[in-house]
Amino acid sequence: MDLAVGGMELRPGTVLDGEAVIWRDSRLDFAAAQSRAASSVTRARALAARHPASYICWDVLQHPDPAIGDCRSRPYTERRTFLLELLAHVEPPIQAVPATDDREVALHWYETLQEQGIEGIVAKRAGASYRAGRRGWVKVRHADTADALVLGFTGPRQRPRHLVLAVGDEGGPARVSARLEPVLAARVGEALSGAAVVGERRAEGESYTRVETDMVVEVLAGSGRHGTFIVTRMR
């Protein structure tokens, strides 16, 4: 509701593309945003007061001026100019995301903003149109490699779909990997052929086959809100 009130400052007919975020304890808190999104009507007002949201805009799809109208086919640089003009006199919580065409500035943002919960940077072509349902940009996320102990798998043993992993500190929660690439799945399946099955377990809402094995894999651990673990190879 706080974003709806803020949206009343926009000119009628404006359509923006962006994301609702919550700033908490000097960083973006995606869990708080998800909690607010799933809240009941009764809790919504209290949560809005405790954890106010912001709407971060990165594009404009429809301009309120009938002479401009649908601007998705226009170059990104032109849409960016429209966006800044439309938001010039609009106060937070609605605001435009920072953007630059200076590579050094972009690298500085990438290297220094991670502690604030920023997932990474997005690169767009200056002359690109806005293509609905198609990704016309590249997201460069922060990620680190780590070793993980295999606890089990989903799908058939010969060609597992996902691995269930113990990553980092011993005793931490079991994590489900992203879907394995076909070639890697076949190699993992062969390595797991002799592992003893302990039984069925659940991790992150998914059922999996628990096995006794000392297999360790290398994972690419995303630092974004979803924290996806991509298995890159067997150790």
Secondary structure as GFF3:
##gff-version 3
##sequence-region A 1 235
A	DSSP	alpha_helix	2	7	.	.	.	ID=ss1
A	DSSP	beta_strand	15	24	.	.	.	ID=ss2
A	DSSP	beta_strand	27	28	.	.	.	ID=ss3
A	DSSP	alpha_helix	30	37	.	.	.	ID=ss4
A	DSSP	alpha_helix	41	50	.	.	.	ID=ss5
A	DSSP	beta_strand	53	62	.	.	.	ID=ss6
A	DSSP	alpha_helix	76	87	.	.	.	ID=ss7
A	DSSP	beta_strand	94	96	.	.	.	ID=ss8
A	DSSP	alpha_helix	103	112	.	.	.	ID=ss9
A	DSSP	three_ten_helix	114	116	.	.	.	ID=ss10
A	DSSP	beta_strand	120	124	.	.	.	ID=ss11
A	DSSP	beta_strand	137	141	.	.	.	ID=ss12
A	DSSP	beta_strand	143	154	.	.	.	ID=ss13
A	DSSP	beta_strand	162	167	.	.	.	ID=ss14
A	DSSP	beta_strand	174	176	.	.	.	ID=ss15
A	DSSP	alpha_helix	182	191	.	.	.	ID=ss16
A	DSSP	beta_strand	196	203	.	.	.	ID=ss17
A	DSSP	beta_strand	206	212	.	.	.	ID=ss18
A	DSSP	beta_strand	216	222	.	.	.	ID=ss19
A	DSSP	beta_strand	229	234	.	.	.	ID=ss20
###
